[in-house]
Structures are given as structure tokens and as C-alpha cells.
């Protein structure tokens, strides 16, 4: 096929796709992202396909990305009416196809009017669940690659950097570094060879935003990367994705192949003097490789350990050359920013945190799933309206954000607007977007111990504070949960928290004490109970079981 | 691409010093007789900034910086000894002593050990943390040398000298976190290594008694890593 060059040609592909859809407007879209797939949604898809074939019904059956409400999966959405079916089983296929023209069975209907869907604002997830992630035409029909063609044909790299800066987009990997500033630094660094890296080594427990974006809308990430490549003057991109995401890798491979076919990757993209290609690098299962310098070492084929910064990757990154490294979600925001304008993007969110943020809402909450809300949305709205609150019979206790680098936020801060600054103020961080809701059945000492165990086993072992410090903190926390701790152990633990956070080499160690510090700040009495009374109020720790036996 | 180094003036512990812009704070301090404790650093090897003993305070920043990798800047005000830094350094040493099985009295490097010296100068008289007492092996398969993992502090000086100076890259690390282990080749006994040239550089740069000469008995393993600067100067054509 001839390579694409202009917006008109892009529009033609989009129109062809739309026309094909209009010809047969009825469709059943089965979510085949990892959540529903683990409930065998692929079997449901083939059952529906068979049934459509058997009955000769005029209806397309397609696989799509994540529909959001994972706890009600497997999910199927219908076109053109947009109805949503929940908890679908293979055995429902006949009934669904038979009732295509009438109302779907009540037990399967999932209302789109509920707050879970109504309270969201989608940018990154706008195509998620609406398009077939394996078909580039569908992405193009949803205005995909328009921003790229526009950028390459009508904008200078400096204008793009300016536009991204003006949008106020900040790094979605968690630290919140201004994306435009980073792009500008790499663009201004002298060098003929530069690289763009997409960090898809998502590893926080309970976080699955990046996986879902890659599985549901991989072209969005590619488009963002290509635009970034043009803006900073790079011609090679890498996506570093963890091996535990086989479906995301497969979808990315398909997307890269399709993008090459249409000439969005390769040489002289859209007739511009710009060549860019993307390769996938698969991670070997180390959490620390999400840290940018460790990730770069891993791509270079070396042991994945961080190195001191400066120099920052923007000056000396991959192969010691200037490198732009952004998270999946950061790149996924870029096409929309260019298409709809930085002003529009900056109108969303708070003063210092613009746009939207995707969260993986999980734990003790009714609606487990993937959500996207404007920055500044109060926690209460996310957990109680979108999430539907904690299940019956239990009481909300805390919400954990930022994974092993974050902290637990108690009830008194539920009205806190979610943005980088305010989360930091209460001792947590935005992080990559994991949001674990905990109710009164959770023991905060045990939660801290869980995260410390994670940090201990994921520490690379290079610097002493993180390597030996996390192991000591884990030991001290274990003493507390097992009922053998003394008040002196708590003193030691606090000393270590201070030392490890101030002396560790990279972000993993520097933030490893956060789960302990935040639970100490808001739930100190639980620590005292474990140490002095050998009592765990949630009844999950060994210490309270010991107390029962002796009583 | 590197610009010509410029002269910078800065203050270290109240003393005005001058340094070249490609020098680190540690370089500048050592030149001026200001001592900053180190463990993983060794003149002649690349820096890893891993032991955190050389962390210093910079005026205007709350973040501590490792002196071994931080380049000097004009007007910098560096403080190398504060109660806070001393406390952290003592804790680094305590963590090391608690991590593996360091028994100085029976060690070949007793009284000649980098870790022990630091502990003495920092007044580490006891360790507050629970000893982890891991069961670690000793590799005596090499004809002349031995490796006792119990005394290894994972400073990677041996890994670097073997890779950067000898060019053999016999040593590397296995695993991660507290389970990291120094290995020769692909985790084979040292004596069976195909790459080891038996040059003994790793033994000389090891700050503790982890790598030692089999012919030495308790308290007799005096290390001499000074050959490194000589070798480097030869390579650069300075001698």
C-alpha cells in the first residue's frame, strides 16, 4: 500500500471505515483486555461469533479494549445503541444474539447512567472499549494520527514543545515532572542521535493503567512517541514493557507493524524530513527497572540497577546519548493535546495539575476497575460515587495511592482534591495511578509490612541503605505483627525510615519508608497496640491470635 | 563534546578551595586534605555512588549528595561533617555489620580492614539492629585465593577492577537486594573459572577480608590497592 502523506488521505481511510460501519451498524464488542480475558471473554467472543454465523444475524462481533468496570466483567458493549452487558457467560450467547432487536435480558444489563461512567472525563481512555485495538483503521476513524500528520506538516518541533508545555501536562509515571520542560531539555541538548523511551514497566501492586492503555489503544501511545521523536529530534524509540504483559506486547507488535505499513513509522514520515522507528524491549521482571536509569541500563543489556543522577537521561541517557523518557500515560495524552489544543487541556484539572488522571481503582470498593477523572477530583467522589463505596457491613478506613512509594490516606482527608501537591502534603504521592481502598478489615501495620516486603525483595542491592535498610525494616515490622516487638523496635524503625529515605541512591529506596511513615502518621495507635497490647484490631496479625491462645 | 574544564572555587567545611570543573567534591576535598569517608570508592576505578558513606550537605539543598560523583560547582558550600551525616554514616556501618557475618577477631583482615577502620573512626561500638546471620558459603576452590561471602559488603570494587583494569570480567553479581551475591563467571567455583587470570587485583582492592590470599593467616591480609593509580597513569601515558 502507498504510504500516507496528507490529512485528506487520512480522512479517506477514516471515512471508508465509518462507511463500512454504517453499512452494518449493529455490533457486539467483547472486552478482550486482560481483566475480562482472564474470565475467558475470548470464549464468549467466539461463542457470539458462532451464534451470529448460525443464525445469520446482521451483526459484527469484535474484540475491544477495556470497558472500565472490571469487577462486573466479562463485559460486552452493543452498537449502535451503546448498551452494556455485564457478567456475560458463554451460555448467554444464544440469548444475546436472539434478542439483538429487542431488549436484552435484565440480569445482563449494566447501566451506563450510573455514576461510575457519568463522573468520568476520558482523554487517555477515550477509545478504550470503543475501538478494536488490533485495527489501525479503527484508530484512524476515531481521529487517530491526525495530530501526528498535523504536527509533521504544519508545526515546527519548537512549536510542539511549546504546545505540550502550555498544556501543563506533567509526568504520569508518578513524580509529576513537567513533560514540556523535559521535552524542551532533550530538544535543546546538542547531539545528532537521540532516543525516545516509553516506560511501560508498570509494577506497583494493584496498578494496571498502562497495561490497559497498551491493550486497548496502543496506537495512541505510538502516536505520542512519534510526535515526541519529531519534537526532540530523535529517530529511534523504545518501548520498555514488562514480560508479565504478554497481551500488551502482542497488541503493540501488531500496532507497530500496522503503523509501519501505513508509513507512520519508517523514513520520511508524511513526506517530512523525519524518520522514526520503534522497537519493543521486554523487561525481565525487576520492579526497579521502572526507575529510568535502571531501565536504560536494562535496554543496554546490563544489570538493571540505577545510577546516581545527574547526569539526567535528557543529557546522558541510552548509550550516553540524550534520551527522552516518559510514561505510557504521558505519551497517550499528547495526541489529544495537539488535536484539541493546549488551552483546552489546561482548562481541565487544578492550578498546578492539569488534565485528567487514570486510576486503577481496586481493593474494598464495589466498582473495581479503570477510571479517568479530571485532576482535582475529591477522593470522596472517586471512592464513593464512582467506586460505589466499600461493600456492605464494613467501614472505609484508608486509601493507598502511589503503591510501595506512596502512603495511606485516612478518612479525614476524603475531601482532598487529587493532584500532585495535595497528595504529597498528606504524606502520599500521586504515583502511577494505583488506588487501593481499604476498610476496617485491614491492619495498617500489616499493610506497611506488605509494602516493605515488596521493597525489600525488589531492591536491586546496589546501595546499602535500601538493600540492608529495607530488610531491617521488614524484620522490625514482622516483630510487630507477630507480637514480639518492644517499644525500642518502633524507635529503630523510625530512625531507619529517616535514614533510608534521605540516603538511598534512587527513588525506590528514597520512597520505600513512605507506607510506614504515612501509617505511623495517621494510625500510630495501631502500632502501639501491636507492640504494647499485642493486639491487632483488624484481627489479621499473628499477635492477636497469640493473645487469644494465652487468654 | 566535553568543554574545556574551567576553574571553580567553592567552600568545603569553611575552607576556600579551587578545583577543575571535571572534578568531584571528593577529589577537591582530598586535594585539600579534607577527609570524607568512603567504602565503595577507590582511586582508579569508576564511581558507583553506592555505599553512601561520602554523602555531604550542600548549602541551599535539603538533599544529600554523594561526594564521589557530584561535580564541583562555582560557589558551592559543602559541609562534610555534621551530626546528621555522622548519624547516617554510623547507620550505614551498623547495617553492614548486621547484614552478614563480620567477626573481626577471626578475620584475615583484622586491623587492616576498610569496614573496621570506618567503624572505629565513627565510634560504632555496638550494632542496634538485629543480626541477620545468613548462612553463606566460602569458596576456596581457587589455587591461591579464597572468597568468604560472610565478609563481603557488595562494594563491587572487585567487579570493577576485574572488568575495567584486568579486562577479564570474572566477577559480577547474582540476584538482588539482600540476596545479592558476588559470583565468578556464571556462578561457578572460582577455581574453575575460565576467565580468571589469577592476577589477584580483586584481592588487593577488596576493602574487607572477603577476598583474601590463602597463604595469609588471621590479621595478616594487608591489601595494597595503590597499584591502580600507577596502572591508570601508564594507560593515560602520564608516566
Interface residues (C-beta under 8 A of the other chain):
Chain A: X190 X286 X288 X303 X307 X308 X456 X457 X458 X459 X460 X461 X462 X463 X464 X465 X467 X468 X469 X470 X471 X472 X475 X476 X492 X495 X496 X499 X502 X503 X504 X505
Chain B: X1 X48 X49 X50 X51 X52 X55 X64 X66 X69 X87 X88 X91 X92 X95 X96 X98 X99 X128 X129 X130 X132 X153 X154 X172 X173 X175 X176 X177 X178 X179 X180
